[in-house]
Amino acid sequence: MKPLSLKISLVMAALSLSAASVMAEMPCPSLGLGESAEKSDNVIARFQAWSVFVETNPDECFAAANPLKTTIEPATAQENLCRGALGLTVSYWPELGVSGQLSFRSGYEFAPNAAVEFIIDEKSFSLIPIDGGEVAWSSSAVEDRKLVYAMMQGSQVTIIGKSSTGINVKDTFTLSGFASAVDLAAIKCSHILAKMD
């Protein structure tokens, strides 16, 4: 199990690289009318709703998806929530020894001390956000494996977060194509790891 501070550093470093650039950006002021903004040219495959990317410097392979549906509560707050890049990813960084790390980039600043609910079909889990940040992840590498395995068996993920302005946001992702995308990302990075040895 990695210390939480190391996990924070790894996630923030990765999101400042390629993963952030391939996630959807919602236009302002109206949310939900935007299109997916895949800016990376390094997509190697698409499996229904999920895409697989391979990046270098540092080497990274990841599966990523954008939400299919977003609900804002209260509905009148929709115009007040301007979102940046958002998406759900499972990442592999051979050079850093990270395998199958789950992360959610919300596109809005999380409320302080607010948990992020991560629901796979009907089963609920928690993700940990950085206070004042836009990224949430599981508590450990063991929890990552548990969640990824459950996602491979599931049909959808719903993520419920609260913004720093008190707006409740629910993003729903389909898991169609998830298992194939994650398997390919893992295989691609295992080949990179083999070359490093």
N, CA, C and O of each residue as an XYZ file, in Angstrom:
788
protein
N       0.840     -1.173      0.000
C       0.000      0.000      0.000
C       0.890      1.243      0.000
O       1.829      1.337      0.790
N       0.592      2.196     -0.888
C       1.383      3.408     -0.959
C       0.886      4.411      0.066
O      -0.315      4.477      0.327
N       1.792      5.202      0.659
C       1.339      6.265      1.548
C       0.463      7.240      0.769
O       0.680      7.456     -0.423
N      -0.518      7.825      1.436
C      -1.447      8.734      0.772
C      -0.728      9.911      0.141
O      -1.113     10.352     -0.942
N       0.320     10.441      0.798
C       1.035     11.592      0.245
C       1.709     11.241     -1.071
O       1.739     12.068     -1.983
N       2.255     10.024     -1.191
C       2.855      9.593     -2.441
C       1.783      9.455     -3.510
O       1.996      9.834     -4.662
N       0.636      8.915     -3.131
C      -0.453      8.753     -4.083
C      -0.917     10.109     -4.604
O      -1.179     10.257     -5.797
N      -1.020     11.097     -3.722
C      -1.395     12.442     -4.139
C      -0.404     12.968     -5.163
O      -0.803     13.511     -6.194
N       0.891     12.810     -4.885
C       1.923     13.293     -5.802
C       1.831     12.605     -7.158
O       1.936     13.260     -8.195
N       1.635     11.291     -7.155
C       1.559     10.551     -8.411
C       0.354     10.969     -9.237
O       0.453     11.167    -10.448
N      -0.779     11.101     -8.571
C      -1.994     11.483     -9.296
C      -1.870     12.878     -9.864
O      -2.203     13.104    -11.028
N      -1.398     13.818     -9.064
C      -1.290     15.193     -9.531
C      -0.294     15.296    -10.684
O      -0.526     16.040    -11.636
N       0.807     14.558    -10.605
C       1.782     14.578    -11.692
C       1.172     14.028    -12.968
O       1.358     14.589    -14.047
N       0.449     12.939    -12.842
C      -0.144     12.321    -14.023
C      -1.225     13.189    -14.631
O      -1.310     13.309    -15.853
N      -2.046     13.794    -13.800
C      -3.131     14.614    -14.331
C      -2.621     15.894    -14.953
O      -3.311     16.503    -15.771
N      -1.426     16.313    -14.579
C      -0.865     17.492    -15.222
C      -0.297     17.136    -16.592
O       0.043     18.013    -17.385
N      -0.199     15.827    -16.857
C       0.302     15.376    -18.142
C      -0.864     15.064    -19.069
O      -1.783     15.870    -19.216
N      -0.823     13.920    -19.675
C      -1.746     13.585    -20.747
C      -3.172     13.328    -20.325
O      -4.089     13.706    -21.053
N      -3.405     12.708    -19.191
C      -4.769     12.316    -18.837
C      -5.698     13.505    -18.795
O      -6.849     13.411    -19.221
N      -5.214     14.626    -18.285
C      -6.065     15.800    -18.201
C      -6.428     16.314    -19.576
O      -7.497     16.898    -19.754
N      -5.550     16.108    -20.559
C      -5.791     16.675    -21.871
C      -6.777     15.877    -22.707
O      -7.208     16.355    -23.757
N      -7.146     14.687    -22.281
C      -8.050     13.887    -23.099
C      -9.460     13.842    -22.533
O     -10.344     13.223    -23.125
N      -9.680     14.480    -21.413
C     -10.985     14.418    -20.797
C     -11.900     15.497    -21.357
O     -11.448     16.485    -21.936
N     -13.193     15.281    -21.171
C     -14.175     16.215    -21.699
C     -14.077     17.549    -21.007
O     -13.730     17.631    -19.829
N     -14.382     18.587    -21.743
C     -14.514     19.905    -21.156
C     -15.926     20.374    -21.426
O     -16.395     20.361    -22.564
N     -16.595     20.787    -20.371
C     -17.958     21.265    -20.499
C     -17.927     22.768    -20.727
O     -17.185     23.480    -20.052
N     -18.724     23.259    -21.672
C     -18.736     24.696    -21.914
C     -19.483     25.417    -20.799
O     -20.274     24.806    -20.080
N     -19.238     26.686    -20.659
C     -19.959     27.495    -19.687
C     -20.759     28.532    -20.459
O     -20.319     28.921    -21.541
N     -21.891     29.003    -19.983
C     -22.443     28.691    -18.684
C     -23.336     27.464    -18.659
O     -23.696     27.018    -17.569
N     -23.712     26.895    -19.786
C     -24.648     25.770    -19.736
C     -23.901     24.462    -19.754
O     -23.091     24.216    -20.646
N     -24.170     23.610    -18.764
C     -23.488     22.328    -18.642
C     -24.292     21.256    -19.352
O     -25.522     21.303    -19.356
N     -23.623     20.306    -19.943
C     -24.320     19.192    -20.550
C     -24.452     19.315    -22.054
O     -24.876     18.366    -22.714
N     -24.096     20.468    -22.613
C     -24.207     20.638    -24.052
C     -22.871     20.476    -24.750
O     -22.792     20.535    -25.977
N     -21.819     20.273    -23.968
C     -20.484     20.183    -24.538
C     -20.212     18.845    -25.184
O     -20.906     17.861    -24.930
N     -19.191     18.823    -26.022
C     -18.773     17.584    -26.648
C     -17.459     17.161    -26.024
O     -16.729     17.977    -25.463
N     -17.169     15.872    -26.131
C     -15.916     15.347    -25.635
C     -14.763     16.030    -26.358
O     -14.776     16.163    -27.582
N     -13.780     16.458    -25.599
C     -12.634     17.143    -26.190
C     -11.403     16.256    -26.062
O     -10.572     16.480    -25.181
N     -11.274     15.262    -26.918
C     -10.108     14.387    -26.885
C      -8.995     15.064    -27.674
O      -9.018     15.094    -28.905
N      -8.020     15.608    -26.947
C      -6.976     16.408    -27.568
C      -5.709     15.611    -27.832
O      -4.824     16.084    -28.544
N      -5.605     14.413    -27.273
C      -4.415     13.602    -27.466
C      -4.503     12.855    -28.788
O      -5.563     12.365    -29.177
N      -3.361     12.777    -29.472
C      -3.290     11.993    -30.708
C      -2.884     10.560    -30.406
O      -2.709      9.761    -31.326
N      -2.731     10.224    -29.135
C      -2.174      8.934    -28.749
C      -3.216      7.898    -28.376
O      -2.918      6.961    -27.635
N      -4.432      8.052    -28.876
C      -5.444      7.020    -28.644
C      -5.080      5.824    -29.523
O      -4.854      5.968    -30.725
N      -5.027      4.642    -28.909
C      -4.653      3.456    -29.688
C      -5.843      2.548    -29.960
O      -5.787      1.693    -30.844
N      -6.925      2.733    -29.198
C      -8.112      1.898    -29.411
C      -9.310      2.519    -28.717
O      -9.175      3.298    -27.774
N     -10.490      2.154    -29.209
C     -11.742      2.567    -28.581
C     -12.603      1.318    -28.406
O     -12.764      0.507    -29.318
N     -13.146      1.199    -27.203
C     -14.055      0.103    -26.891
C     -15.340      0.728    -26.370
O     -15.458      1.026    -25.181
N     -16.284      0.922    -27.248
C     -17.556      1.571    -26.921
C     -17.293      2.928    -26.279
O     -16.771      3.824    -26.942
N     -17.643      3.104    -24.998
C     -17.497      4.424    -24.361
C     -16.084      4.711    -23.870
O     -15.787      5.841    -23.482
N     -15.210      3.711    -23.878
C     -13.873      3.838    -23.293
C     -12.796      3.885    -24.361
O     -12.846      3.142    -25.342
N     -11.816      4.768    -24.163
C     -10.672      4.884    -25.067
C      -9.402      4.495    -24.324
O      -9.310      4.651    -23.107
N      -8.426      3.989    -25.068
C      -7.132      3.601    -24.500
C      -6.066      4.508    -25.094
O      -6.015      4.718    -26.306
N      -5.217      5.042    -24.225
C      -4.166      5.962    -24.632
C      -2.815      5.446    -24.155
O      -2.720      4.786    -23.120
N      -1.770      5.756    -24.922
C      -0.396      5.467    -24.518
C       0.396      6.758    -24.690
O       0.406      7.354    -25.766
N       1.059      7.180    -23.617
C       1.854      8.408    -23.623
C       3.290      8.079    -23.224
O       3.561      7.007    -22.682
N       4.197      8.997    -23.493
C       5.597      8.823    -23.107
C       6.066     10.028    -22.298
O       5.433     11.084    -22.299
N       7.189      9.845    -21.608
C       7.816     10.904    -20.793
C       6.904     11.459    -19.724
O       6.494     12.612    -19.860
N       6.549     10.738    -18.669
C       6.894      9.332    -18.457
C       5.922      8.420    -19.193
O       4.847      8.840    -19.622
N       6.330      7.159    -19.329
C       5.463      6.188    -19.984
C       4.187      6.013    -19.169
O       4.226      5.874    -17.947
N       3.069      6.021    -19.864
C       1.771      5.868    -19.204
C       0.800      5.237    -20.186
O       0.786      5.581    -21.368
N      -0.008      4.315    -19.694
C      -1.091      3.725    -20.467
C      -2.347      3.900    -19.629
O      -2.328      3.653    -18.424
N      -3.421      4.319    -20.248
C      -4.631      4.495    -19.451
C      -5.884      4.330    -20.288
O      -5.902      4.587    -21.491
N      -6.935      3.891    -19.601
C      -8.275      3.820    -20.172
C      -9.053      4.989    -19.597
O      -8.970      5.262    -18.399
N      -9.808      5.678    -20.437
C     -10.524      6.870    -19.984
C     -11.900      6.958    -20.631
O     -12.116      6.502    -21.754
N     -12.819      7.555    -19.890
C     -14.170      7.788    -20.408
C     -14.707      9.097    -19.857
O     -14.285      9.573    -18.803
N     -15.635      9.658    -20.586
C     -16.349     10.857    -20.175
C     -17.742     10.451    -19.709
O     -18.247      9.409    -20.128
N     -18.373     11.249    -18.854
C     -19.717     10.895    -18.398
C     -20.732     10.942    -19.533
O     -20.659     11.795    -20.418
N     -21.681     10.008    -19.488
C     -22.767     10.009    -20.473
C     -23.892     10.931    -20.048
O     -24.654     11.432    -20.875
N     -23.985     11.148    -18.726
C     -25.075     11.960    -18.196
C     -24.588     12.689    -16.958
O     -23.834     12.136    -16.157
N     -25.023     13.940    -16.804
C     -24.702     14.734    -15.623
C     -25.975     15.365    -15.088
O     -26.778     15.911    -15.845
N     -26.152     15.283    -13.770
C     -27.300     15.903    -13.106
C     -26.775     16.882    -12.074
O     -25.878     16.555    -11.296
N     -27.339     18.090    -12.067
C     -26.951     19.147    -11.141
C     -28.110     19.414    -10.190
O     -29.257     19.542    -10.619
N     -27.805     19.499     -8.891
C     -28.835     19.846     -7.907
C     -28.318     20.970     -7.014
O     -27.208     20.862     -6.493
N     -29.068     22.025     -6.822
C     -30.377     22.248     -7.437
C     -30.230     22.562     -8.920
O     -29.198     23.074     -9.353
N     -31.250     22.259     -9.682
C     -31.220     22.459    -11.140
C     -30.932     23.914    -11.498
O     -30.329     24.195    -12.534
N     -31.361     24.831    -10.647
C     -31.134     26.256    -10.925
C     -29.651     26.623    -10.843
O     -29.251     27.693    -11.302
N     -28.831     25.739    -10.260
C     -27.399     26.017    -10.114
C     -26.605     25.668    -11.363
O     -25.409     25.950    -11.435
N     -27.255     25.058    -12.346
C     -26.556     24.588    -13.547
C     -25.752     25.694    -14.206
O     -24.617     25.470    -14.626
N     -26.323     26.881    -14.300
C     -25.618     27.974    -14.969
C     -24.436     28.489    -14.153
O     -23.563     29.169    -14.692
N     -24.401     28.173    -12.864
C     -23.331     28.665    -11.994
C     -22.163     27.692    -11.859
O     -21.167     28.012    -11.210
N     -22.271     26.520    -12.461
C     -21.194     25.534    -12.356
C     -20.460     25.445    -13.687
O     -20.923     24.803    -14.629
N     -19.328     26.092    -13.742
C     -18.492     26.059    -14.943
C     -17.439     24.981    -14.725
O     -16.664     25.055    -13.771
N     -17.405     23.979    -15.602
C     -16.500     22.848    -15.398
C     -15.351     22.855    -16.387
O     -15.504     23.218    -17.553
N     -14.205     22.446    -15.892
C     -13.040     22.241    -16.733
C     -13.001     20.793    -17.197
O     -14.040     20.153    -17.358
N     -11.784     20.281    -17.413
C     -11.618     18.906    -17.875
C     -12.176     17.933    -16.842
O     -11.965     18.106    -15.642
N     -12.885     16.914    -17.310
C     -13.421     15.911    -16.405
C     -13.371     14.542    -17.051
O     -13.372     14.427    -18.276
N     -13.328     13.506    -16.232
C     -13.334     12.152    -16.744
C     -12.898     11.147    -15.701
O     -12.397     11.507    -14.636
N     -13.097      9.887    -16.021
C     -12.748      8.766    -15.158
C     -11.651      7.974    -15.855
O     -11.785      7.630    -17.029
N     -10.569      7.683    -15.141
C      -9.445      6.960    -15.750
C      -8.949      5.821    -14.870
O      -9.104      5.837    -13.649
N      -8.348      4.832    -15.528
C      -7.564      3.791    -14.863
C      -6.199      3.827    -15.542
O      -6.089      3.619    -16.751
N      -5.159      4.093    -14.749
C      -3.831      4.372    -15.303
C      -2.771      3.381    -14.855
O      -2.847      2.779    -13.783
N      -1.772      3.238    -15.733
C      -0.600      2.382    -15.486
C       0.633      3.213    -15.805
O       0.753      3.746    -16.908
N       1.563      3.329    -14.838
C       2.818      4.047    -15.026
C       3.949      3.118    -14.631
O       4.315      3.071    -13.457
N       4.512      2.377    -15.574
C       5.548      1.380    -15.253
C       6.740      1.955    -14.500
O       7.241      1.329    -13.566
N       7.201      3.142    -14.895
C       8.391      3.721    -14.264
C       8.147      4.062    -12.797
O       9.086      4.095    -12.002
N       6.887      4.317    -12.437
C       6.552      4.691    -11.064
C       6.021      3.514    -10.256
O       5.732      3.654     -9.068
N       5.892      2.345    -10.902
C       5.379      1.175    -10.211
C       3.891      1.253     -9.898
O       3.417      0.598     -8.970
N       3.153      2.049    -10.666
C       1.719      2.218    -10.437
C       0.967      1.374    -11.455
O       1.216      1.462    -12.657
N       0.045      0.555    -10.960
C      -0.686     -0.365    -11.835
C      -2.180     -0.325    -11.529
O      -2.611     -0.713    -10.443
N      -2.962      0.146    -12.494
C      -4.416      0.138    -12.347
C      -4.950      1.145    -11.353
O      -5.868      0.840    -10.591
N      -4.385      2.354    -11.350
C      -4.852      3.368    -10.404
C      -6.070      4.099    -10.953
O      -6.052      4.641    -12.058
N      -7.130      4.095    -10.148
C      -8.397      4.729    -10.515
C      -8.385      6.183    -10.073
O      -8.002      6.484     -8.942
N      -8.802      7.092    -10.956
C      -8.939      8.491    -10.558
C     -10.121      9.126    -11.279
O     -10.470      8.745    -12.397
N     -10.720     10.093    -10.616
C     -11.839     10.851    -11.177
C     -11.487     12.321    -11.117
O     -11.216     12.861    -10.044
N     -11.491     12.967    -12.270
C     -11.287     14.417    -12.340
C     -12.654     15.041    -12.554
O     -13.314     14.783    -13.561
N     -13.075     15.864    -11.602
C     -14.445     16.380    -11.578
C     -14.684     17.581    -12.475
O     -15.801     17.777    -12.955
N     -13.659     18.389    -12.711
C     -13.859     19.609    -13.477
C     -14.384     20.757    -12.631
O     -14.638     21.843    -13.150
N     -14.548     20.528    -11.335
C     -14.938     21.585    -10.403
C     -14.199     21.351     -9.088
O     -13.734     20.242     -8.825
N     -14.089     22.385     -8.269
C     -13.405     22.258     -6.987
C     -14.320     21.584     -5.979
O     -15.456     22.011     -5.775
N     -13.814     20.521     -5.345
C     -14.604     19.815     -4.341
C     -14.763     20.658     -3.077
O     -13.881     21.438     -2.719
N     -15.905     20.486     -2.410
C     -16.123     21.122     -1.112
C     -15.157     20.529     -0.093
O     -14.860     19.335     -0.148
N     -14.663     21.345      0.836
C     -13.753     20.826      1.870
C     -14.416     19.726      2.689
O     -15.589     19.827      3.048
N     -13.658     18.681      2.978
C     -14.104     17.564      3.820
C     -15.315     16.816      3.289
O     -15.976     16.097      4.039
N     -15.612     16.973      2.013
C     -16.770     16.272      1.441
C     -16.308     14.982      0.781
O     -15.378     14.989     -0.025
N     -16.958     13.877      1.123
C     -16.648     12.594      0.483
C     -17.226     12.581     -0.925
O     -18.200     13.275     -1.218
N     -16.621     11.792     -1.778
C     -17.130     11.588     -3.132
C     -17.669     10.169     -3.192
O     -16.942      9.202     -2.969
N     -18.953     10.061     -3.495
C     -19.589      8.742     -3.543
C     -19.371      8.124     -4.915
O     -19.587      8.769     -5.941
N     -18.936      6.858     -4.924
C     -18.601      6.131     -6.148
C     -19.478      4.882     -6.159
O     -19.240      3.948     -5.394
N     -20.487      4.864     -7.019
C     -21.485      3.793     -7.006
C     -21.341      2.937     -8.266
O     -21.519      3.422     -9.383
N     -21.019      1.669     -8.068
C     -20.951      0.711     -9.177
C     -22.254     -0.068     -9.138
O     -22.488     -0.859     -8.224
N     -23.102      0.159    -10.138
C     -24.464     -0.362    -10.149
C     -25.155      0.061     -8.845
O     -25.472      1.241     -8.699
N     -25.397     -0.830     -7.912
C     -26.085     -0.446     -6.666
C     -25.146     -0.415     -5.456
O     -25.579     -0.087     -4.351
N     -23.858     -0.755     -5.654
C     -22.927     -0.843     -4.535
C     -22.116      0.441     -4.396
O     -21.511      0.916     -5.358
N     -22.112      0.998     -3.179
C     -21.496      2.298     -2.944
C     -20.124      2.186     -2.280
O     -19.914      1.387     -1.367
N     -19.189      3.021     -2.775
C     -17.841      3.125     -2.230
C     -17.541      4.610     -2.047
O     -18.352      5.456     -2.425
N     -16.395      4.930     -1.477
C     -15.996      6.334     -1.323
C     -14.670      6.570     -2.021
O     -13.778      5.722     -1.998
N     -14.553      7.739     -2.643
C     -13.280      8.217     -3.162
C     -12.835      9.377     -2.284
O     -13.650     10.029     -1.631
N     -11.532      9.623     -2.279
C     -10.962     10.677     -1.447
C     -10.526     11.837     -2.336
O      -9.637     11.679     -3.173
N     -11.154     13.011     -2.157
C     -10.706     14.177     -2.929
C      -9.617     14.939     -2.197
O      -9.487     14.831     -0.977
N      -8.837     15.708     -2.937
C      -7.898     16.639     -2.325
C      -8.705     17.868     -1.937
O      -9.475     18.377     -2.751
N      -8.545     18.354     -0.711
C      -9.247     19.581     -0.315
C      -8.859     20.711     -1.258
O      -7.678     20.978     -1.481
N      -9.871     21.366     -1.804
C      -9.625     22.468     -2.725
C      -9.216     22.030     -4.109
O      -8.901     22.869     -4.953
N      -9.211     20.708     -4.367
C      -8.789     20.200     -5.668
C      -9.945     19.667     -6.483
O     -11.106     19.773     -6.086
N      -9.615     19.092     -7.630
C     -10.614     18.570     -8.550
C     -10.449     17.083     -8.817
O     -11.118     16.536     -9.694
N      -9.558     16.416     -8.067
C      -9.262     15.010     -8.319
C      -9.617     14.179     -7.091
O      -9.362     14.586     -5.957
N     -10.210     13.002     -7.330
C     -10.518     12.071     -6.243
C     -10.075     10.678     -6.662
O     -10.076     10.352     -7.849
N      -9.695      9.852     -5.685
C      -9.239      8.497     -5.966
C      -9.557      7.613     -4.779
O     -10.069      8.086     -3.764
N      -9.259      6.343     -4.900
C      -9.516      5.408     -3.805
C      -8.444      5.554     -2.729
O      -7.476      6.295     -2.901
N      -8.627      4.847     -1.625
C      -7.735      4.994     -0.478
C      -6.412      4.250     -0.612
O      -5.465      4.555      0.112
N      -6.324      3.275     -1.528
C      -5.099      2.480     -1.621
C      -5.055      1.710     -2.939
O      -6.035      1.658     -3.682
N      -3.901      1.119     -3.205
C      -3.754      0.276     -4.395
C      -4.652     -0.958     -4.290
O      -5.181     -1.427     -5.298
N      -4.825     -1.479     -3.086
C      -5.716     -2.628     -2.878
C      -7.154     -2.240     -3.231
O      -7.867     -3.003     -3.883
N      -7.570     -1.057     -2.798
C      -8.921     -0.570     -3.111
C      -9.075     -0.322     -4.613
O     -10.139     -0.574     -5.178
N      -8.008      0.175     -5.262
C      -8.045      0.342     -6.726
C      -8.391     -0.979     -7.400
O      -9.282     -1.038     -8.248
N      -7.675     -2.044     -7.016
C      -7.907     -3.356     -7.634
C      -9.338     -3.828     -7.393
O      -9.978     -4.367     -8.296
N      -9.833     -3.627     -6.188
C     -11.193     -4.019     -5.837
C     -12.226     -3.268     -6.696
O     -13.164     -3.873     -7.214
N     -12.048     -1.968     -6.840
C     -12.990     -1.162     -7.619
C     -12.925     -1.496     -9.110
O     -13.956     -1.615     -9.771
N     -11.705     -1.646     -9.631
C     -11.560     -1.974    -11.059
C     -12.196     -3.331    -11.352
O     -12.876     -3.492    -12.365
N     -11.977     -4.306    -10.469
C     -12.596     -5.626    -10.656
C     -14.124     -5.508    -10.640
O     -14.802     -6.096    -11.482
N     -14.660     -4.754     -9.688
C     -16.115     -4.579     -9.611
C     -16.648     -3.869    -10.854
O     -17.734     -4.188    -11.338
N     -15.892     -2.919    -11.363
C     -16.309     -2.215    -12.585
C     -16.336     -3.156    -13.786
O     -17.192     -3.024    -14.661
N     -15.409     -4.098    -13.829
C     -15.400     -5.068    -14.933
C     -16.652     -5.940    -14.922
O     -17.069     -6.441    -15.966
N     -17.250     -6.122    -13.752
C     -18.469     -6.927    -13.629
C     -19.737     -6.083    -13.765
O     -20.829     -6.630    -13.920
N     -19.602     -4.761    -13.709
C     -20.763     -3.881    -13.634
C     -21.214     -3.322    -14.967
O     -20.633     -3.609    -16.014
N     -22.269     -2.512    -14.904
C     -22.809     -1.887    -16.122
C     -22.687     -0.370    -16.115
O     -22.632      0.244    -17.180
N     -22.645      0.253    -14.926
C     -22.464      1.697    -14.889
C     -21.872      2.142    -13.559
O     -21.972      1.451    -12.545
N     -21.249      3.324    -13.596
C     -20.714      3.967    -12.404
C     -21.370      5.333    -12.292
O     -21.473      6.070    -13.272
N     -21.812      5.661    -11.082
C     -22.328      6.992    -10.798
C     -21.434      7.606     -9.731
O     -21.175      6.995     -8.694
N     -20.968      8.819     -9.996
C     -20.095      9.514     -9.052
C     -20.821     10.770     -8.591
O     -21.233     11.602     -9.400
N     -20.971     10.889     -7.267
C     -21.682     12.024     -6.695
C     -20.709     12.842     -5.858
O     -20.124     12.345     -4.896
N     -20.546     14.099     -6.242
C     -19.654     14.997     -5.520
C     -20.349     16.300     -5.195
O     -21.429     16.598     -5.706
N     -19.707     17.069     -4.336
C     -20.243     18.379     -3.961
C     -19.182     19.427     -4.239
O     -18.028     19.282     -3.836
N     -19.581     20.483     -4.931
C     -18.629     21.537     -5.271
C     -18.397     22.458     -4.077
O     -19.155     22.449     -3.107
N     -17.342     23.243     -4.169
C     -17.009     24.186     -3.092
C     -18.086     25.250     -2.927
O     -18.131     25.928     -1.900
N     -18.957     25.406     -3.925
C     -20.052     26.375     -3.842
C     -21.354     25.722     -3.385
O     -22.406     26.361     -3.393
N     -21.284     24.428     -2.978
C     -22.445     23.754     -2.435
C     -23.347     23.079     -3.450
O     -24.445     22.641     -3.108
N     -22.899     22.989     -4.695
C     -23.699     22.366     -5.750
C     -23.425     20.862     -5.755
O     -22.267     20.444     -5.731
N     -24.478     20.053     -5.786
C     -24.348     18.598     -5.878
C     -24.300     18.192     -7.342
O     -25.155     18.592     -8.132
N     -23.296     17.394     -7.703
C     -23.092     16.990     -9.089
C     -23.053     15.465     -9.160
O     -22.307     14.816     -8.426
N     -23.862     14.908    -10.048
C     -23.888     13.453    -10.251
C     -23.519     13.159    -11.703
O     -24.228     13.557    -12.628
N     -22.405     12.461    -11.890
C     -21.937     12.055    -13.226
C     -22.120     10.556    -13.378
O     -21.740      9.787    -12.495
N     -22.701     10.140    -14.492
C     -22.921      8.718    -14.750
C     -22.096      8.282    -15.960
O     -22.144      8.899    -17.024
N     -21.337      7.198    -15.764
C     -20.481      6.627    -16.800
C     -20.979      5.221    -17.128
O     -21.335      4.467    -16.223
N     -21.007      4.864    -18.403
C     -21.288      3.488    -18.762
C     -20.001      2.670    -18.644
O     -18.902      3.190    -18.833
N     -20.156      1.400    -18.332
C     -19.005      0.505    -18.271
C     -18.911     -0.379    -19.508
O     -18.143     -1.341    -19.529
N     -19.678     -0.061    -20.524
C     -19.582     -0.794    -21.791
C     -18.202     -0.555    -22.394
O     -17.824      0.584    -22.668
N     -17.468     -1.616    -22.595
C     -16.123     -1.526    -23.159
C     -15.032     -1.340    -22.124
O     -13.849     -1.353    -22.467
N     -15.410     -1.165    -20.850
C     -14.423     -0.890    -19.803
C     -13.397     -2.018    -19.656
O     -12.193     -1.763    -19.648
N     -13.864     -3.249    -19.542
C     -12.953     -4.378    -19.305
C     -11.929     -4.511    -20.425
O     -10.743     -4.714    -20.161
N     -12.373     -4.399    -21.666
C     -11.450     -4.504    -22.804
C     -10.443     -3.369    -22.809
O      -9.267     -3.581    -23.104
N     -10.902     -2.153    -22.480
C     -10.010     -0.991    -22.474
C      -8.942     -1.119    -21.394
O      -7.766     -0.857    -21.647
N      -9.345     -1.521    -20.196
C      -8.390     -1.665    -19.090
C      -7.408     -2.797    -19.374
O      -6.215     -2.669    -19.097
N      -7.899     -3.897    -19.921
C      -7.010     -5.009    -20.258
C      -5.950     -4.573    -21.256
O      -4.778     -4.916    -21.101
N      -6.347     -3.814    -22.288
C      -5.384     -3.380    -23.296
C      -4.379     -2.399    -22.699
O      -3.187     -2.485    -22.994
N      -4.840     -1.469    -21.864
C      -3.916     -0.522    -21.224
C      -2.881     -1.272    -20.384
O      -1.696     -0.939    -20.414
N      -3.325     -2.274    -19.641
C      -2.407     -3.068    -18.813
C      -1.397     -3.818    -19.675
O      -0.212     -3.866    -19.344
N      -1.855     -4.398    -20.768
C      -0.967     -5.146    -21.659
C       0.072     -4.220    -22.274
O       1.256     -4.556    -22.307
N      -0.355     -3.062    -22.759
C       0.578     -2.120    -23.394
C       1.661     -1.688    -22.419
O       2.832     -1.609    -22.791
N       1.282     -1.405    -21.162
C       2.295     -0.960    -20.202
C       3.145     -2.116    -19.683
O       4.267     -1.887    -19.231
N       2.645     -3.345    -19.735
C       3.489     -4.482    -19.357
C       4.582     -4.676    -20.408
O       5.684     -5.111    -20.074
N       4.294     -4.358    -21.672
C       5.313     -4.425    -22.731
C       6.365     -3.344    -22.510
O       7.555     -3.583    -22.712
N       5.926     -2.144    -22.093
C       6.876     -1.067    -21.805
C       7.770     -1.462    -20.645
O       8.979     -1.234    -20.689
N       7.184     -2.058    -19.597
C       7.942     -2.488    -18.435
C       8.984     -3.539    -18.813
O      10.112     -3.516    -18.321
N       8.586     -4.468    -19.701
C       9.522     -5.507    -20.152
C      10.721     -4.907    -20.874
O      11.844     -5.389    -20.726
N      10.484     -3.856    -21.655
C      11.574     -3.193    -22.368
C      12.521     -2.479    -21.419
O      13.711     -2.340    -21.700
N      11.974     -2.021    -20.274
C      12.801     -1.310    -19.295
C      13.737     -2.248    -18.565
O      14.799     -1.820    -18.112
N      13.374     -3.522    -18.435
C      14.183     -4.500    -17.674
C      15.440     -4.910    -18.421
O      16.220     -5.720    -17.919
